[in-house]
């Protein structure tokens, strides 16, 4: 990572913490300058590109949402590795991957935990930038496709009933995880306990869908 990349990463880490503390509208460029230690010109150097629709605080906010939300679902699945494992093993590997991403996010920002403001940040992105709704839709589509692949592999291996539609079952699993994680974060509890509870719930679902 070169100096410019490190500076941009620093800006996003500090902006993320600010946007968690206050709403998008409340955060000012002066606060972004103070938290990053950069001048307004320094911030604009990284987030004021010619031809871009958004600049300054708007661009920083969108880049922050991209960095701490959407990038967590962009890494493709390793099908070669998945084929060596069963459904529950693939599920655990999926959770471990998500946990690792979350741990890295907390480590890079110096935060100990997240709270409900994490999801409020996403809601604000849709409120102020309607085009973000399409990015959320794309993320949901990609995540359910990932689960469909995991399910299809399990069906090919004779582990899961073949009369079940992989796409529909993938939606059940995705929304179960999504809803549970949001509920627990809203209660101020996002930790390894979240993933233990999810594992238990999926284990019970697995008993219903296995051959």
C-alpha positions as CSV (number, residue, x, y, z in Angstrom):
1,X,0.0,0.0,0.0
2,X,1.6,3.3,-1.1
3,X,1.4,6.6,0.8
4,X,-1.7,7.9,-1.0
5,X,-3.5,4.6,-0.4
6,X,-2.6,4.7,3.3
7,X,-3.8,8.3,3.6
8,X,-7.1,7.4,1.9
9,X,-7.6,4.4,4.2
10,X,-6.9,6.7,7.2
11,X,-9.5,9.1,6.0
12,X,-12.1,6.4,5.6
13,X,-11.4,4.9,9.1
14,X,-11.8,8.2,10.8
15,X,-14.8,9.1,8.7
16,X,-16.4,5.8,9.6
17,X,-16.1,6.5,13.3
18,X,-17.5,10.0,12.9
19,X,-20.5,8.8,10.8
20,X,-21.2,6.2,13.5
21,X,-21.3,8.9,16.2
22,X,-23.3,11.4,14.3
23,X,-25.7,11.4,11.3
24,X,-24.4,12.1,7.8
25,X,-25.9,15.6,7.8
26,X,-24.4,16.5,11.2
27,X,-20.8,15.6,10.4
28,X,-19.0,18.7,9.0
29,X,-15.9,19.0,6.9
30,X,-14.2,20.8,9.8
31,X,-14.8,17.6,11.9
32,X,-13.4,15.4,9.2
33,X,-10.3,17.7,9.0
34,X,-9.8,17.5,12.8
35,X,-10.3,13.7,13.0
36,X,-7.9,13.0,10.1
37,X,-5.4,15.7,10.8
38,X,-5.7,16.9,7.1
39,X,-6.5,20.2,5.6
40,X,-9.6,20.7,3.5
41,X,-7.4,20.7,0.5
42,X,-5.8,17.4,1.6
43,X,-9.3,15.8,1.9
44,X,-10.3,17.2,-1.5
45,X,-7.1,15.8,-3.0
46,X,-8.4,12.3,-2.4
47,X,-12.2,12.9,-2.7
48,X,-12.7,15.7,-5.2
49,X,-11.9,14.0,-8.5
50,X,-12.8,15.8,-11.8
51,X,-15.8,14.2,-13.5
52,X,-17.1,12.5,-10.4
53,X,-20.7,13.2,-9.4
54,X,-20.0,13.6,-5.7
55,X,-17.1,15.5,-4.0
56,X,-15.9,16.4,-0.6
57,X,-18.1,15.1,2.3
58,X,-20.5,13.4,-0.1
59,X,-17.7,11.5,-1.7
60,X,-16.2,10.5,1.6
61,X,-19.5,9.3,2.9
62,X,-20.1,7.1,-0.1
63,X,-16.6,5.7,-0.1
64,X,-17.0,4.9,3.6
65,X,-20.2,3.0,3.0
66,X,-18.5,1.1,0.2
67,X,-15.5,0.3,2.3
68,X,-17.4,-0.9,5.4
69,X,-20.5,-2.4,3.9
70,X,-20.3,-3.5,0.3
71,X,-16.7,-4.7,0.2
72,X,-17.6,-7.3,2.7
73,X,-19.6,-9.2,0.1
74,X,-17.4,-8.8,-2.9
75,X,-14.9,-11.6,-2.4
76,X,-15.8,-14.6,-4.6
77,X,-16.3,-18.1,-3.2
78,X,-13.6,-20.7,-3.7
79,X,-15.6,-23.5,-5.4
80,X,-12.6,-25.8,-5.5
81,X,-12.2,-25.7,-1.7
82,X,-16.0,-25.8,-1.2
83,X,-16.2,-29.1,-3.1
84,X,-14.0,-30.7,-0.5
85,X,-16.4,-29.9,2.3
86,X,-20.0,-30.7,3.3
87,X,-22.8,-28.1,3.8
88,X,-22.2,-27.5,7.5
89,X,-18.5,-27.2,7.0
90,X,-19.0,-24.7,4.1
91,X,-21.4,-22.8,6.3
92,X,-18.9,-22.6,9.1
93,X,-16.2,-21.5,6.7
94,X,-18.6,-18.8,5.4
95,X,-19.2,-17.6,8.9
96,X,-15.5,-17.6,9.7
97,X,-14.9,-15.5,6.7
98,X,-17.5,-13.0,7.7
99,X,-16.1,-12.9,11.3
100,X,-12.6,-12.3,9.9
101,X,-13.9,-9.4,7.8
102,X,-15.6,-7.9,10.9
103,X,-12.5,-8.4,13.1
104,X,-10.3,-6.7,10.5
105,X,-12.8,-3.8,10.3
106,X,-12.8,-3.3,14.0
107,X,-9.0,-3.6,14.2
108,X,-8.4,-1.1,11.4
109,X,-10.7,1.5,13.0
110,X,-9.7,0.9,16.6
111,X,-13.3,0.2,17.6
112,X,-14.2,-2.5,20.2
113,X,-17.7,-3.2,18.9
114,X,-20.5,-1.9,16.7
115,X,-24.0,-0.8,17.6
116,X,-27.2,0.1,15.9
117,X,-25.6,3.1,14.2
118,X,-23.8,0.7,11.9
119,X,-27.1,-0.1,10.2
120,X,-28.3,3.4,10.5
121,X,-25.4,4.4,8.4
122,X,-26.7,2.2,5.6
123,X,-30.2,3.5,5.9
124,X,-28.9,7.1,5.7
125,X,-27.0,6.2,2.5
126,X,-30.3,5.2,0.9
127,X,-32.0,8.3,2.2
128,X,-29.5,10.8,0.9
129,X,-28.3,8.9,-2.1
130,X,-31.2,6.8,-3.7
131,X,-28.8,5.1,-6.2
132,X,-27.3,3.2,-3.2
133,X,-30.5,1.2,-3.1
134,X,-29.5,-0.6,-6.3
135,X,-26.1,-1.4,-4.8
136,X,-27.9,-3.0,-1.8
137,X,-30.1,-5.0,-4.2
138,X,-27.0,-6.2,-6.0
139,X,-25.4,-7.2,-2.7
140,X,-28.5,-9.3,-1.8
141,X,-28.5,-10.9,-5.2
142,X,-24.8,-11.8,-4.9
143,X,-25.1,-13.2,-1.4
144,X,-28.1,-15.4,-2.2
145,X,-26.2,-16.6,-5.3
146,X,-23.3,-17.6,-3.0
147,X,-25.7,-19.6,-0.8
148,X,-27.3,-21.2,-3.8
149,X,-23.8,-22.5,-4.9
150,X,-23.2,-23.9,-1.4
151,X,-26.6,-25.6,-1.5
152,X,-26.2,-27.0,-5.0
153,X,-22.9,-28.6,-4.1
154,X,-24.5,-30.2,-1.0
155,X,-27.3,-31.6,-3.3
156,X,-24.8,-33.0,-5.8
157,X,-23.1,-34.7,-2.9
158,X,-26.4,-36.2,-1.7
159,X,-26.3,-34.3,1.5
160,X,-29.4,-32.1,1.1
161,X,-32.7,-33.0,-0.4
162,X,-32.9,-32.5,-4.1
163,X,-36.6,-31.6,-4.2
164,X,-35.7,-28.3,-2.5
165,X,-35.2,-25.3,-4.8
166,X,-31.6,-24.0,-4.1
167,X,-32.6,-20.4,-4.9
168,X,-35.5,-20.4,-2.5
169,X,-33.6,-22.1,0.3
170,X,-30.7,-19.7,-0.2
171,X,-33.2,-16.8,0.4
172,X,-34.4,-18.4,3.6
173,X,-30.8,-18.7,4.9
174,X,-29.7,-15.2,3.8
175,X,-32.7,-13.5,5.4
176,X,-32.4,-15.6,8.5
177,X,-28.7,-14.5,8.9
178,X,-29.4,-10.9,7.9
179,X,-32.3,-10.5,10.3
180,X,-30.6,-12.2,13.3
181,X,-27.4,-10.2,12.9
182,X,-29.3,-6.9,12.6
183,X,-31.4,-7.8,15.7
184,X,-28.3,-8.6,17.8
185,X,-26.4,-5.5,16.7
186,X,-29.4,-3.3,17.6
187,X,-29.2,-4.8,21.0
188,X,-25.5,-3.8,21.1
189,X,-24.2,-7.4,20.9
190,X,-22.1,-8.3,18.0
191,X,-19.4,-10.9,18.9
192,X,-18.6,-14.5,18.6
193,X,-21.9,-15.2,20.5
194,X,-23.7,-14.0,17.4
195,X,-22.1,-16.6,15.3
196,X,-22.6,-19.3,17.8
197,X,-26.4,-18.6,17.9
198,X,-26.5,-18.5,14.1
199,X,-24.7,-21.8,13.9
200,X,-27.3,-23.4,16.3
201,X,-30.2,-22.1,14.2
202,X,-28.6,-23.3,11.0
203,X,-28.0,-26.7,12.6
204,X,-31.7,-27.0,13.3
205,X,-32.6,-25.9,9.8
206,X,-30.1,-28.5,8.5
207,X,-31.9,-31.3,10.3
208,X,-35.0,-30.3,8.2
209,X,-33.3,-30.2,4.8
210,X,-30.8,-33.0,4.9
211,X,-31.5,-36.3,3.2
